């Protein structure tokens, strides 16, 4: 009967598509009212119950609006005057979520007071309201943890001891507990019953939360051993990471590379794989220079007396030259193999241009104002190769600034490359286009003379 009444209502509402006269509209509404009455809508207090539910919903909405009006705005203004003013949006979200509990509590407590509602409907509304309260409180606790993390990041030690990973673990625990409580509420069972069933799913949970567990252990190790901080410059070639750490979370570490791209590294990779942290270089206060000059080995030779005396023009070389002359004189005097043997060059130690240049580089670096006096300073020869004799310079600058470091290094090598010819040395490099062009010119100039000589030889033979 009720179904037929509703069908009649729909058909009555689907009347003529054109404009209706006022009398016809009144007739349609009268017919609809009579059909609703015959369908039983006004029987048993159902209409009053519907009005009661509507009033309860309206009351909950008004209470929610009033709570936000009286609480959210004043708290936002108070927070704006505190050191947490930059986190005012987080506080506003927290209070807003807390205010959303008010209408749910009103529905939860008020729905049983409305007479005439079916029992199943009342139970359904209560279960949904309880679940919403649990979910909202979980969001409030999550906002509290986020606000605590923001407040902690204002401290100076936050960069070296971040707690963001622990905050994320706390959020996972909160939402997991909320999910268990909501599920228990919806099925009408005790949450402890669900927890007892989780033991059988331990293996599955271990598989699902494998990355979370690994990341949690890695986060604890990174923080306890002070292996990584926000702002550290790290280098991890296997993952194309070379830049500054900008965020350390539970599952990932974000690195902003020097080309302004961002590389995301799983946290546990920083424990299982190796990486280079340049933070200690910054704390020490200097950057290393380690670069070699490739000398042409054919230019290495003994210095003549005149060349040796000419090099005294370098003031920083004079202490070395005086000490070297005494050393050589003592050695040559003590190793005279007979009368007249000591005067032969083959039986005497003599200074070389390469050794003198090496001494000059050491003296130059020691006198350089931007080379650190605390770090190791070496100028050494490496194993000769087909590309020349490597003369490696190993020292530290007194700054960690990238631009200054590169400028200091470039100035040093500019000077050394320019002064090499004064020691009779030359850098080794592969032949280029200009070298081949000069070789071609030489061959073209020598070709007529060579042809003339060949023709003369042929004439003589004839």
C-alpha positions in Angstrom: 0.0 0.0 0.0 2.8 2.4 0.9 4.6 1.6 -2.3 1.5 2.4 -4.3 1.1 5.7 -2.4 4.7 6.8 -3.2 4.2 5.8 -6.9 1.1 8.0 -7.0 3.1 10.9 -5.5 5.8 10.6 -8.2 3.2 10.4 -10.9 1.4 13.4 -9.5 4.7 15.4 -9.4 5.4 14.4 -13.0 2.3 16.2 -14.2 2.2 18.6 -17.2 5.6 20.0 -18.2 4.1 23.4 -19.1 3.4 26.2 -16.6 0.6 25.3 -14.1 -2.1 27.5 -12.9 -2.3 28.3 -9.2 -5.4 26.2 -8.7 -3.8 23.2 -10.3 -0.7 23.6 -8.0 -2.9 23.7 -4.9 -4.7 20.6 -6.1 -1.4 18.7 -6.6 -0.2 19.6 -3.0 -3.5 18.5 -1.6 -3.3 15.2 -3.4 0.3 14.7 -2.2 -0.7 15.4 1.4 -3.5 12.9 1.2 -1.2 10.3 -0.4 1.4 10.8 2.4 -1.3 10.4 5.0 -2.5 7.1 3.3 1.2 5.9 3.2 1.4 6.2 6.9 3.9 9.0 7.2 1.8 10.9 9.8 1.0 7.7 11.8 2.8 6.7 15.0 4.6 10.0 15.5 7.0 9.5 12.6 6.7 13.1 11.5 7.5 14.4 15.0 10.5 12.1 15.2 11.7 13.4 11.8 11.3 16.9 13.1 13.2 15.9 16.3 16.1 14.5 14.2 16.2 17.6 12.1 16.2 19.8 15.2 19.0 17.7 16.8 21.1 18.0 13.6 20.5 21.8 13.6 21.5 22.0 17.3 24.7 20.1 16.6 25.6 22.4 13.7 24.9 25.5 15.8 27.0 24.1 18.7 29.9 23.3 16.3 29.7 26.9 14.8 29.6 28.4 18.3 32.5 26.3 19.6 34.6 27.4 16.6 33.5 31.0 17.1 34.3 31.1 20.8 37.4 29.0 20.8 39.2 28.9 17.5 39.6 32.6 16.9 40.7 33.6 20.4 43.3 30.8 20.5 44.5 31.8 17.1 45.0 35.4 18.3 46.8 34.1 21.4 49.1 31.9 19.4 50.0 34.8 17.1 51.7 36.5 20.1 53.9 33.5 21.0 57.0 31.9 19.4 54.7 29.4 17.8 53.0 32.0 15.6 54.4 30.3 12.5 52.5 27.2 13.5 49.2 29.0 14.0 47.7 27.0 11.2 48.5 23.8 13.0 46.9 25.1 16.2 43.8 26.2 14.2 43.5 22.7 12.7 43.8 21.1 16.1 41.1 23.2 17.7 38.8 22.8 14.7 39.1 19.0 14.9 38.4 19.2 18.6 35.3 21.4 17.9 34.0 18.7 15.5 33.5 16.4 18.5 30.7 18.6 19.9 28.0 17.8 17.3 28.9 14.1 17.3 28.5 14.0 21.1 25.1 15.9 20.8 23.9 13.3 18.3 25.2 10.5 20.4 23.4 11.6 23.6 20.3 13.2 22.0 19.2 10.5 19.5 17.9 8.1 22.2 15.7 10.9 23.6 13.7 11.3 20.4 10.5 9.2 20.6 9.2 7.2 17.7 12.5 6.4 16.0 13.2 2.8 15.0 15.7 1.1 17.4 18.0 0.1 14.5 18.2 3.7 13.3 19.1 4.8 16.8 21.8 2.2 17.1 23.1 3.1 13.7 23.4 6.8 14.5 25.1 6.0 17.8 27.7 3.7 16.2 28.5 6.2 13.5 28.7 9.1 16.1 31.1 7.0 18.3 33.3 6.1 15.3 33.4 9.7 14.3 34.4 10.8 17.8 37.2 8.2 17.9 38.5 9.3 14.5 38.3 13.0 15.4 40.2 12.4 18.6 42.9 10.5 16.7 43.3 13.5 14.4 43.5 15.8 17.4 46.3 13.6 18.9 48.1 13.6 15.5 47.9 17.4 15.4 49.3 17.6 19.0 52.3 15.5 17.9 52.8 17.7 14.8 52.6 20.8 17.0 55.1 19.3 19.5 57.5 18.6 16.6 57.1 22.2 15.3 57.8 23.6 18.8 60.9 21.3 19.1 62.3 22.5 15.8 62.6 26.0 17.3 65.4 24.7 19.6 69.0 25.0 18.4 69.7 21.3 18.9 66.7 20.3 16.7 69.0 20.2 13.6 71.3 17.6 15.1 68.6 15.7 17.0 65.3 15.7 14.9 62.3 13.9 16.3 60.2 13.9 13.1 60.7 10.1 12.7 59.4 9.4 16.2 56.5 11.7 15.6 55.5 9.7 12.5 55.8 6.5 14.4 53.5 8.0 17.1 51.0 8.9 14.4 51.0 5.4 13.0 50.3 4.0 16.5 47.5 6.5 17.1 45.8 5.7 13.8 46.3 2.0 14.2 44.6 2.1 17.6 41.8 4.3 16.2 41.2 1.8 13.4 40.9 -1.0 15.9 38.5 1.0 18.1 36.3 2.0 15.1 36.2 -1.6 13.8 35.3 -2.9 17.2 32.5 -0.2 17.5 31.1 -1.0 14.1 30.9 -4.8 14.7 29.9 -4.5 18.3 32.8 -6.4 19.7 35.5 -5.7 22.3 38.7 -4.2 20.9 40.7 -6.7 23.0 39.1 -9.5 20.9 40.5 -7.9 17.8 43.9 -7.5 19.4 44.0 -11.2 20.3 43.4 -12.0 16.6 46.3 -9.8 15.5 48.8 -12.3 17.0 47.9 -14.7 14.2 48.5 -12.0 11.7 52.0 -11.1 13.1 53.8 -12.5 10.1 51.6 -10.6 7.7 52.0 -7.4 9.7 55.8 -7.8 9.7 55.6 -8.1 5.9 53.4 -5.1 5.5 55.3 -2.9 7.9 58.8 -4.2 6.9 60.0 -0.8 5.5 58.5 1.0 8.5 60.4 -1.2 11.0 63.7 -1.0 9.0 63.3 2.8 8.8 62.5 3.1 12.5 65.7 1.1 13.4 67.7 3.2 11.0 66.3 6.4 12.4 67.3 5.5 15.9 70.8 4.5 14.8 71.3 7.7 12.8 70.2 9.9 15.7 71.9 8.1 18.5 75.2 8.0 16.6 74.8 11.5 15.2 75.4 10.3 11.7 73.1 12.7 9.9 71.6 16.1 10.5 69.5 18.5 8.6 71.8 20.7 6.6 74.6 18.1 6.2 76.2 17.9 2.8 76.2 14.2 1.8 77.4 12.4 -1.3 75.9 9.0 -2.3 76.8 8.3 -5.9 74.9 5.0 -6.1 71.7 7.0 -5.7 72.8 10.1 -7.5 72.6 12.2 -4.3 75.1 15.0 -3.9 73.8 18.0 -1.9 72.3 19.2 1.4 69.9 17.2 3.6 66.7 19.2 3.8 64.4 16.7 5.6 64.8 13.6 7.7 61.5 11.6 8.1 60.7 8.1 9.2 60.8 6.5 5.8 62.8 8.9 3.6 65.6 11.4 3.7 65.4 14.3 1.2 68.6 15.6 -0.3 68.6 18.8 -2.4 71.4 18.4 -4.9 73.5 21.3 -6.1 71.5 21.4 -9.4 68.4 22.1 -7.2 66.9 18.7 -7.9 65.8 16.6 -4.9 66.8 13.0 -4.3 64.7 10.9 -1.9 66.7 8.2 -0.1 65.1 5.4 2.0 66.2 5.9 5.5 67.4 2.4 6.0 69.7 2.8 2.9 71.8 5.2 5.0 72.6 2.4 7.3 73.0 -0.5 4.9 74.9 1.5 2.2 77.9 3.8 2.5 77.8 7.5 1.9 80.1 10.5 2.5 79.2 13.2 5.0 81.0 16.5 4.5 79.8 18.0 7.7 83.0 17.3 9.6 84.9 19.1 6.8 82.8 22.2 7.5 83.3 21.9 11.2 87.1 21.6 10.7 87.0 24.8 8.7 88.9 23.9 5.5 88.6 22.1 2.2 91.2 19.9 0.6 93.1 20.6 -2.6 94.3 17.5 -4.3 95.4 18.0 -7.9 98.4 17.1 -10.0 100.4 18.9 -12.7 101.5 16.5 -15.4 105.1 17.4 -16.3 106.7 16.5 -19.6 109.4 14.0 -18.6 111.7 15.0 -21.4 112.1 18.5 -19.8 113.4 17.1 -16.5 117.2 17.8 -16.3 120.1 18.9 -14.1 120.5 22.6 -13.5 123.7 24.3 -14.7 125.5 26.7 -12.4 124.1 29.7 -14.3 120.5 28.3 -14.1 121.0 27.7 -10.4 122.1 31.2 -9.8 119.3 32.6 -11.9 116.8 30.9 -9.6 118.0 32.9 -6.7 115.8 35.6 -8.0 113.0 33.8 -6.2 113.2 35.1 -2.6 111.2 32.2 -1.2 113.6 29.7 -2.7 116.8 31.2 -1.2 116.6 29.3 2.2 116.1 26.0 0.3 119.0 26.8 -2.1 121.4 27.6 0.8 120.5 24.4 2.6 120.6 22.4 -0.6 124.1 23.7 -1.5 125.5 22.7 2.0 123.8 19.2 1.7 125.3 18.6 -1.8 128.8 19.9 -0.8 128.9 17.6 2.2 127.7 14.6 0.2 130.1 15.2 -2.7 133.0 15.6 -0.3 132.3 12.4 1.5 131.8 10.4 -1.6 135.0 11.3 -3.6 136.1 8.0 -5.2 139.6 9.1 -5.9 141.7 12.0 -7.2 139.9 13.8 -9.9 136.8 11.5 -9.7 134.8 13.9 -7.7 135.0 16.5 -10.4 133.2 14.4 -12.9 129.5 15.2 -13.2 128.6 11.5 -13.1 130.1 11.2 -9.6 128.4 14.3 -8.1 125.0 15.1 -6.9 123.5 18.0 -8.7 120.2 19.9 -8.3 117.4 19.2 -10.8 114.8 21.6 -12.2 112.0 19.3 -11.1 113.3 19.0 -7.5 113.8 22.8 -7.3 110.4 23.4 -8.7 108.9 21.1 -6.1 110.7 23.0 -3.3 109.4 26.2 -4.8 105.8 24.9 -4.7 106.1 23.9 -1.1 107.5 27.4 -0.2 104.8 29.1 -2.2 102.0 27.2 -0.5 103.5 27.8 3.0 103.6 31.5 2.3 100.1 31.6 0.8 97.7 33.5 3.1 94.7 31.3 2.2 96.3 27.9 2.8 95.6 26.4 6.2 98.6 25.9 8.5 96.7 23.2 10.4 96.2 20.8 7.6 98.6 18.4 5.8 100.8 20.1 3.1 102.5 17.8 0.6 104.0 18.2 -2.9 104.9 14.7 -4.1 105.7 12.9 -7.3 103.4 10.1 -8.4 104.2 7.2 -10.6 105.2 8.3 -14.1 102.8 7.3 -16.8 102.5 7.7 -20.5 100.8 11.0 -19.8 103.8 12.5 -18.0 105.2 12.8 -14.5 102.4 13.7 -12.0 103.4 16.3 -9.4 100.5 16.2 -6.9 99.7 19.1 -4.6 97.9 18.2 -1.4 96.9 20.9 1.0 93.9 22.6 2.7 92.3 26.0 2.3 91.3 28.1 5.2 87.6 28.3 4.1 84.8 25.9 3.3 82.9 28.3 1.0 82.6 26.7 -2.4 83.2 29.8 -4.4 86.2 30.9 -2.4 87.7 27.4 -2.5 87.5 27.2 -6.2 89.0 30.7 -6.6 92.0 29.9 -4.3 92.7 26.6 -6.1 92.5 28.3 -9.6 94.8 31.1 -8.5 97.4 28.6 -7.2 97.5 26.5 -10.4 97.4 29.6 -12.6 100.6 30.8 -11.0 102.3 27.4 -11.0 101.5 26.7 -14.7 102.7 30.2 -15.7 106.0 29.9 -13.8 106.9 26.4 -15.0 109.0 27.6 -18.0 111.3 29.6 -15.7 112.4 26.2 -14.3 112.9 24.7 -17.8 109.8 22.5 -17.4 106.8 22.1 -19.6 103.4 20.5 -19.0 102.5 17.4 -20.9 99.4 17.5 -23.1 98.0 15.6 -26.1 98.7 17.1 -29.5 95.9 19.4 -30.6 94.8 21.0 -33.8 97.3 23.8 -33.6 100.2 21.4 -32.9 99.3 19.4 -36.0 99.0 22.6 -38.1 102.5 23.7 -37.1 103.8 20.2 -37.9 102.2 20.5 -41.3 103.8 23.9 -41.9 107.2 22.5 -40.9 106.9 19.6 -43.3 105.7 21.8 -46.1 108.7 24.2 -45.6 111.2 21.4 -45.5 109.8 19.5 -48.5 111.5 21.5 -51.3 115.0 21.2 -49.6 114.5 17.5 -49.1 113.5 17.1 -52.8 116.5 19.1 -53.9 118.9 17.0 -51.8 117.4 13.8 -53.1 117.9 14.9 -56.7 121.5 15.8 -56.1 122.2 12.5 -54.5 120.7 10.8 -57.6 122.9 12.9 -59.9 126.0 11.9 -57.9 125.1 8.2 -58.1 124.6 8.5 -61.8 
